[in-house]
Structure formats: C-alpha cells, structure tokens
Amino acid sequence: MSNRKRDPGNINVDNKSTRQTERLAVSIKEFTQMFGLSLSMGYTLVKEGRVPIVDFGSRIVIPMKWINEQVEQAKPRGEIPES
C-alpha cells in the first residue's frame, strides 16, 4: 500500500447504471485551468466568497456540482451585466 496521501480532489462516485466515475471536486488550480484564469484570481474568487469551497484543512476543493450549475446557467455574451 502506498504512503501517498489521498487527494480529496480526486474523489470519485461510481454510477452503477452507467459504470462511469465522476469527480466530485477539483482543486483551485484545476478550476482556474478549466476557465483560463490565473491561480491568484482563483484564490481571490474564493476569498471574496464568489466560489464555494470544501475545506479539508490543508486541502481546499471546489465542488463540481457548483461548477456544472454555473456553466448551465451561463448567459450569452451579450447579456453579461456590467460590474
């Protein structure tokens, strides 16, 4: 057995009907890579409370459920509200 720590960002769920695994969460680094953001922007979004996290002490992950919901609710480019 490996002495390697388990990575909570790689937690998988087995969907028995399709036998596919789906990640439940990703690291902040993976989140920023998905959306082409800088790592510092990812941490800023978390700090401002604009991105929810699950905190495992030294490991912070972002739920894929939330990411998927944000993508599904995305508005066409012309409808982006001005800040």
Secondary structure as the mmCIF struct_conf table of DSSP 4:
data_model
#
loop_
_struct_conf.conf_type_id
_struct_conf.id
_struct_conf.beg_label_comp_id
_struct_conf.beg_label_asym_id
_struct_conf.beg_label_seq_id
_struct_conf.end_label_comp_id
_struct_conf.end_label_asym_id
_struct_conf.end_label_seq_id
HELX_LH_PP_P HELX_LH_PP_P1 ARG A 4 ARG A 6
HELX_RH_3T_P HELX_RH_3T_P1 PRO A 8 ASN A 10
STRN STRN1 ASN A 12 ASN A 15
TURN_TY1_P TURN_TY1_P1 LYS A 16 ARG A 19
STRN STRN2 GLN A 20 ARG A 23
BEND BEND1 LEU A 24 LEU A 24
STRN STRN3 ALA A 25 SER A 27
HELX_RH_AL_P HELX_RH_AL_P1 ILE A 28 PHE A 35
TURN_TY1_P TURN_TY1_P2 GLY A 36 GLY A 36
HELX_RH_AL_P HELX_RH_AL_P2 LEU A 39 LYS A 47
TURN_TY1_P TURN_TY1_P3 GLU A 48 GLY A 49
BEND BEND2 ARG A 50 VAL A 51
STRN STRN4 VAL A 54 ASP A 55
BEND BEND3 GLY A 57 SER A 58
STRN STRN5 ILE A 60 PRO A 63
HELX_RH_AL_P HELX_RH_AL_P3 MET A 64 GLU A 72
TURN_TY1_P TURN_TY1_P4 GLN A 73 GLN A 73
HELX_LH_PP_P HELX_LH_PP_P2 ALA A 74 PRO A 76
HELX_RH_3T_P HELX_RH_3T_P2 ARG A 77 GLU A 79
HELX_LH_PP_P HELX_LH_PP_P3 ILE A 80 GLU A 82
#
